[in-house]
Amino acid sequence: MKDTVKIIGDRIRNLRTSKGWSQEELAHRANLHPSHMGRLERGEENVTLESLEKVTSALGTTLEELFRVLGNDSEYRDTSVLFSIISKLNSRSVDDQKVVLKLIDDLIQWKDK
């Protein structure tokens, strides 16, 4: 099991890269020093609530969403692909999201046969 600080750092990195931002870009938007941002993403430094609030605000997400990756049993799972899919669908209409969901359901049924 990975350390929680490392998991949160990975989660921040996944959200940042899904937006196509560099560490410097996120640091600027969050009003944090770029080297501090790098240490947060690498899990080298404990993050404060103040820094987390700045980062989540800059990313357009919530603390709840940031911590959701931990799950109920705090077991780490690589969710980078899932979050990339969510990020792409987030900007689409609900009707488009329903079409993609139907396609996913159909693909899963086909693969399970």
Buried (B, 14 or more C-beta within 10 A) or exposed (E): EEEBBBBBBBBBBBBBBBEEBEBEBBBBBBEBEBEBBBBBBEBEBEBEEEBBEBBBBBBEBEEEBBBEBBEEEEEBEEBBEEBBBEBEBEEEEEEEEEEEEEEEEEEEEEEEE
